Amino acid sequence: MNRLSLFLALLAALAAPPARSEPAPPPPPAPVTVIPIRGQIEGALLYVIRRGLAEAEREHAAAVLLVMDTPGGTLNAASDIVRSIQAARTPVHTFIEKDAFSAGAIIALATRSIYMAPGSVIGDALPILMSPVGGVQEMSEGLEEKSVSAVSALVRAAAQEAGHDPELAEKMVRREKEFKIGDEVISPAGQLLTLTAEEAARPGREEGRPLLSAGTLPDLAAVLDDLGLAGHPVRELEITAAERMARWIAAAAPVLMILGFLGIYLEIKTPGIGLPGLFGAVCLALFFWGHHIAGLAGMEDLLLFAVGVLLILIEIFVIPGFGVTGMLGIVLVLLSLVGAMTRIVPGGPLLPDWPALQIPVLKTFAAIVGTGALALLLGRFLPRSRFVNRLALAASTSAADGYTAAADTSALVGQSGVALTPLHPSGAARIGGERLDVVTDGEFLEAGTPVRIVEAHGSRLVVAKAPA
């Protein structure tokens, strides 16, 4: 009986219809990462774009869209951004809101498709040499051809890999070439190619393909719709306040170096005030912090700078004279400043080449020249300024007013002697057969230098180099 019941139950189970399962909900659409490229293109922006591309890959984004409005920037940064785009696993596209000149045009040519807003323009990627303090510098014929040849190869390679016309891309760099479609001259020889949105969207050489732009569209939503990404969540890369500040600091590097050097110089020349030295230290700290946030400066640059400053201080206050230790310190400081401004290329050579070092070296040289010029001006006008007079004690604390003063040493003014130790700026001198503690007004004098007392304030004797 038990066997019969079990058999009937098994037949009933087999005859019952299968239970209906609810279908799994479809996965949400992949996001679209938007990276804004506005303003100058420099090394700090390279760090931002690398971060955006890495985030897009981690989130399995459907596409990356560069929203561009830029007058251009440095070739080194544009070259590294192009290589980052080419290595990205997520497809990258460009939407030009207004301008894409120079480095912006080069970057756009490396993306799979280019969309342009009405009234926008793209082109003019001829390399120019900028001075560290602004302005365009003339290049020799050989240097210009070398630069143009390198950029020409870069834009051709970028355009070929992204599916754009390499000859059109090269015409944005080489003015001597002529670009035409059939018998129609689009850009004559002697002019660099710059295209409006309407011109870039006209038919190109290949049938069914536009000249450059995939479409003239009013906004980002229209671009996403044309790419078949309407409805996908849009995630715009947020540029942090620190990254914005880092971009400003990278652009103002020579000014920060000048202010830093000048503050330290004034502190050495006027010991005891403290404000110039603190101001200089803050400026140099901002310099290194900004370039570190921008992904340019590493801790090794800051360590080189600290060791260099330490060696200079040892040379000034411990070791007589100024020799190997001081020179080594100066070299380390300069190397740290140049290294902090030199871009970092993952997987690149250990030592950067001259193109990568050229702008940092020029900026450092400009900072040194600027510091020297301002130091000469301040040395001439600062002692008579109201600011310095306010820092000095104006009230008199004489014995006649009831103060207990140190011994009167005014009789020593005018007496001459010789420095027994290096005066950096304090030390000892033998005057009138007596060893006295003396100080200069900031001037460094070596041991054995003839000196003369020019001021006497109790135990504080100020000396200067005696005339020959």
Secondary structure in CASP SS format (residue, H / E / C, confidence):
PFRMAT SS
TARGET T0000
AUTHOR 0000-0000-0000
METHOD secondary structure of the structure
MODEL  1
M C 1.00
N H 1.00
R H 1.00
L H 1.00
S H 1.00
L H 1.00
F H 1.00
L H 1.00
A H 1.00
L H 1.00
L H 1.00
A H 1.00
A H 1.00
L H 1.00
A H 1.00
A C 1.00
P C 1.00
P C 1.00
A C 1.00
R C 1.00
S C 1.00
E C 1.00
P C 1.00
A C 1.00
P C 1.00
P C 1.00
P C 1.00
P C 1.00
P C 1.00
A C 1.00
P C 1.00
V E 1.00
T E 1.00
V E 1.00
I E 1.00
P E 1.00
I E 1.00
R E 1.00
G C 1.00
Q C 1.00
I E 1.00
E C 1.00
G H 1.00
A H 1.00
L H 1.00
L H 1.00
Y H 1.00
V H 1.00
I H 1.00
R H 1.00
R H 1.00
G H 1.00
L H 1.00
A H 1.00
E H 1.00
A H 1.00
E H 1.00
R H 1.00
E C 1.00
H C 1.00
A C 1.00
A C 1.00
A E 1.00
V E 1.00
L E 1.00
L E 1.00
V E 1.00
M E 1.00
D E 1.00
T E 1.00
P C 1.00
G C 1.00
G E 1.00
T C 1.00
L H 1.00
N H 1.00
A H 1.00
A H 1.00
S H 1.00
D H 1.00
I H 1.00
V H 1.00
R H 1.00
S H 1.00
I H 1.00
Q H 1.00
A H 1.00
A C 1.00
R C 1.00
T C 1.00
P C 1.00
V E 1.00
H E 1.00
T E 1.00
F E 1.00
I E 1.00
E E 1.00
K E 1.00
D E 1.00
A E 1.00
F E 1.00
S C 1.00
A H 1.00
G H 1.00
A H 1.00
I H 1.00
I H 1.00
A H 1.00
L H 1.00
A C 1.00
T C 1.00
R C 1.00
S C 1.00
I E 1.00
Y E 1.00
M E 1.00
A C 1.00
P C 1.00
G C 1.00
S C 1.00
V E 1.00
I E 1.00
G E 1.00
D C 1.00
A C 1.00
L C 1.00
P C 1.00
I C 1.00
L E 1.00
M E 1.00
S C 1.00
P C 1.00
V C 1.00
G C 1.00
G C 1.00
V E 1.00
Q E 1.00
E C 1.00
M C 1.00
S C 1.00
E H 1.00
G H 1.00
L H 1.00
E H 1.00
E H 1.00
K H 1.00
S H 1.00
V H 1.00
S H 1.00
A H 1.00
V H 1.00
S H 1.00
A H 1.00
L H 1.00
V H 1.00
R H 1.00
A H 1.00
A H 1.00
A H 1.00
Q H 1.00
E H 1.00
A H 1.00
G C 1.00
H C 1.00
D C 1.00
P H 1.00
E H 1.00
L H 1.00
A H 1.00
E H 1.00
K H 1.00
M C 1.00
V C 1.00
R C 1.00
R C 1.00
E C 1.00
K C 1.00
E C 1.00
F E 1.00
K E 1.00
I E 1.00
G C 1.00
D C 1.00
E E 1.00
V E 1.00
I E 1.00
S E 1.00
P C 1.00
A C 1.00
G C 1.00
Q C 1.00
L C 1.00
L C 1.00
T E 1.00
L E 1.00
T E 1.00
A H 1.00
E H 1.00
E H 1.00
A H 1.00
A C 1.00
R C 1.00
P E 1.00
G C 1.00
R C 1.00
E C 1.00
E C 1.00
G C 1.00
R C 1.00
P E 1.00
L C 1.00
L C 1.00
S C 1.00
A C 1.00
G E 1.00
T E 1.00
L C 1.00
P C 1.00
D C 1.00
L H 1.00
A H 1.00
A H 1.00
V H 1.00
L H 1.00
D H 1.00
D H 1.00
L C 1.00
G C 1.00
L C 1.00
A C 1.00
G C 1.00
H C 1.00
P C 1.00
V E 1.00
R E 1.00
E E 1.00
L C 1.00
E C 1.00
I C 1.00
T C 1.00
A H 1.00
A H 1.00
E H 1.00
R H 1.00
M H 1.00
A H 1.00
R H 1.00
W H 1.00
I H 1.00
A H 1.00
A H 1.00
A C 1.00
A H 1.00
P H 1.00
V H 1.00
L H 1.00
M H 1.00
I H 1.00
L H 1.00
G H 1.00
F H 1.00
L H 1.00
G H 1.00
I H 1.00
Y H 1.00
L H 1.00
E H 1.00
I H 1.00
K H 1.00
T C 1.00
P C 1.00
G C 1.00
I C 1.00
G C 1.00
L H 1.00
P H 1.00
G H 1.00
L H 1.00
F H 1.00
G H 1.00
A H 1.00
V H 1.00
C H 1.00
L H 1.00
A H 1.00
L H 1.00
F H 1.00
F H 1.00
W H 1.00
G H 1.00
H H 1.00
H H 1.00
I H 1.00
A C 1.00
G C 1.00
L C 1.00
A C 1.00
G C 1.00
M H 1.00
E H 1.00
D H 1.00
L H 1.00
L H 1.00
L H 1.00
F H 1.00
A H 1.00
V H 1.00
G H 1.00
V H 1.00
L H 1.00
L H 1.00
I H 1.00
L H 1.00
I H 1.00
E H 1.00
I H 1.00
F H 1.00
V C 1.00
I C 1.00
P C 1.00
G C 1.00
F C 1.00
G C 1.00
V H 1.00
T H 1.00
G H 1.00
M H 1.00
L H 1.00
G H 1.00
I H 1.00
V H 1.00
L H 1.00
V H 1.00
L H 1.00
L H 1.00
S H 1.00
L H 1.00
V H 1.00
G H 1.00
A H 1.00
M H 1.00
T C 1.00
R C 1.00
I C 1.00
V C 1.00
P C 1.00
G C 1.00
G C 1.00
P C 1.00
L C 1.00
L C 1.00
P C 1.00
D C 1.00
W H 1.00
P H 1.00
A H 1.00
L H 1.00
Q H 1.00
I H 1.00
P H 1.00
V H 1.00
L H 1.00
K H 1.00
T H 1.00
F H 1.00
A H 1.00
A H 1.00
I H 1.00
V H 1.00
G H 1.00
T H 1.00
G H 1.00
A H 1.00
L H 1.00
A H 1.00
L H 1.00
L H 1.00
L H 1.00
G H 1.00
R H 1.00
F H 1.00
L H 1.00
P H 1.00
R H 1.00
S C 1.00
R H 1.00
F H 1.00
V H 1.00
N H 1.00
R H 1.00
L H 1.00
A C 1.00
L C 1.00
A C 1.00
A C 1.00
S C 1.00
T C 1.00
S C 1.00
A H 1.00
A H 1.00
D H 1.00
G C 1.00
Y C 1.00
T C 1.00
A C 1.00
A C 1.00
A C 1.00
D C 1.00
T C 1.00
S H 1.00
A H 1.00
L H 1.00
V C 1.00
G C 1.00
Q C 1.00
S E 1.00
G E 1.00
V E 1.00
A E 1.00
L C 1.00
T C 1.00
P C 1.00
L E 1.00
H C 1.00
P C 1.00
S E 1.00
G E 1.00
A E 1.00
A E 1.00
R E 1.00
I E 1.00
G C 1.00
G C 1.00
E E 1.00
R E 1.00
L E 1.00
D E 1.00
V E 1.00
V E 1.00
T C 1.00
D C 1.00
G C 1.00
E C 1.00
F C 1.00
L E 1.00
E C 1.00
A C 1.00
G C 1.00
T C 1.00
P E 1.00
V E 1.00
R E 1.00
I E 1.00
V E 1.00
E E 1.00
A E 1.00
H E 1.00
G C 1.00
S C 1.00
R E 1.00
L E 1.00
V E 1.00
V E 1.00
A E 1.00
K E 1.00
A C 1.00
P C 1.00
A C 1.00
END
